[in-house]
Amino acid sequence: MTSQKIAIMGAMPEEIEPIIDKLDNVGTTVYGNNKYYEGSYHGQEVVVAYSKIGKVFATLTATTLIEKFGCDMLLFSGVAGAISNELSIGDLIIADGLCQHDLDITAFGHPFGYVPEGEVCISTDVGLRNIAKDIAKSKGLTLKEGVIATGDQFVANEERKNWIGTTFKADALEMEGASVAVVCNALNVPFFILRAISDSADMDASFNFDEFLESSAKISADFILSMVDAL
Ligand SMILES: Nc1ncnc2c(CN3C[C@H](CCSCCOCCO)[C@@H](O)C3)c[nH]c12
């Protein structure tokens, strides 16, 4: 048990509902066009919110969780599209680094995903990743660790998916993680992101996403709650 206040964030309602359902003493605060659920899980103080889709909404929510609610660490739970062919629907991936695949000032000779005073790949907290690995081992779960690519587009195209995979050596993709990583790094708050695969970012992505969003989101949410118990 930690005395610290834990932020748990997702992008869509389905990604945090399995978490909110398990909280005690839940109070809600509406702020900045968003709703924040304050409560406890097994005695651990948490604040839970979904940002809405995309990097801008995610940036607002991550910043609010830290600056207004005073959270000391941030755990992201949600679903992702697979790039690596080692990842199937329902599989778990944690990011050791995240990049923005749609950030592009290559016209000035910079690499994709880079802007001055920024970095292409933003790191996550190694201590939290190690806790996740210990949990996975104790539960006999497979947990992939790799780069997650973030961009403001739902990728449903093999060519775009493969370009992202090759360009950033990314294993999965989504639409919020890298922006949350930038916020947490800038505000010196440990950040951890776990995603369960909902689709393979190919021509079937939208159908698979609709079918597996809820079940994959719950897989991720259940694991995140195990993380809270271990902190
Ligand atoms: N292939 C893919 N490309 C990019 N991201 C993802 C993710 C991760 N999340 C899911 C969600 C997709 C929002 S579009 C569907 C919204 O429907 C709303 C109802 O119409 C967004 O928050 C990013 C899973 N598969 C992906």
The ligand as an SDF file (V2000), in Angstrom:
LIG
                    3D

 26 28  0  0  0  0  0  0  0  0999 V2000
   -6.4080    0.5660  -34.7810 N   0  0  0  0  0  0  0  0  0  0  0  0
   -6.2950    1.5200  -33.8240 C   0  0  0  0  0  0  0  0  0  0  0  0
   -5.8190    2.7410  -34.1620 N   0  0  0  0  0  0  0  0  0  0  0  0
   -5.6700    3.7020  -33.2120 C   0  0  0  0  0  0  0  0  0  0  0  0
   -5.9750    3.5340  -31.9090 N   0  0  0  0  0  0  0  0  0  0  0  0
   -6.4400    2.3120  -31.5410 C   0  0  0  0  0  0  0  0  0  0  0  0
   -6.8490    1.8040  -30.2860 C   0  0  0  0  0  0  0  0  0  0  0  0
   -6.7600    2.5100  -28.9600 C   0  0  0  0  0  0  0  0  0  0  0  0
   -7.8150    3.5440  -28.6850 N   0  0  0  0  0  0  0  0  0  0  0  0
   -9.1260    3.1440  -29.0750 C   0  0  0  0  0  0  0  0  0  0  0  0
   -9.8560    4.4160  -29.4830 C   0  0  0  0  0  0  0  0  0  0  0  0
  -10.2400    4.3540  -30.9650 C   0  0  0  0  0  0  0  0  0  0  0  0
  -11.1500    5.4800  -31.3160 C   0  0  0  0  0  0  0  0  0  0  0  0
  -11.9920    5.2710  -32.8590 S   0  0  0  0  0  0  0  0  0  0  0  0
  -13.4630    4.4010  -32.4460 C   0  0  0  0  0  0  0  0  0  0  0  0
  -14.4250    5.3030  -31.7010 C   0  0  0  0  0  0  0  0  0  0  0  0
  -15.7610    4.8410  -31.8490 O   0  0  0  0  0  0  0  0  0  0  0  0
  -16.7040    5.6670  -31.1240 C   0  0  0  0  0  0  0  0  0  0  0  0
  -18.1380    5.2860  -31.5010 C   0  0  0  0  0  0  0  0  0  0  0  0
  -18.3470    5.5590  -32.8710 O   0  0  0  0  0  0  0  0  0  0  0  0
   -8.8770    5.5220  -29.1940 C   0  0  0  0  0  0  0  0  0  0  0  0
   -9.0550    6.0320  -27.8730 O   0  0  0  0  0  0  0  0  0  0  0  0
   -7.5500    4.8330  -29.3040 C   0  0  0  0  0  0  0  0  0  0  0  0
   -7.2670    0.5210  -30.5000 C   0  0  0  0  0  0  0  0  0  0  0  0
   -7.1180    0.1760  -31.8310 N   0  0  0  0  0  0  0  0  0  0  0  0
   -6.6120    1.2690  -32.4810 C   0  0  0  0  0  0  0  0  0  0  0  0
  1  2  1  0
  2  3  1  0
  2 26  2  0
  3  4  2  0
  4  5  1  0
  5  6  2  0
  6  7  1  0
  6 26  1  0
  7  8  1  0
  7 24  2  0
  8  9  1  0
  9 10  1  0
  9 23  1  0
 10 11  1  0
 11 12  1  0
 11 21  1  0
 12 13  1  0
 13 14  1  0
 14 15  1  0
 15 16  1  0
 16 17  1  0
 17 18  1  0
 18 19  1  0
 19 20  1  0
 21 22  1  0
 21 23  1  0
 24 25  1  0
 25 26  1  0
M  END
$$$$
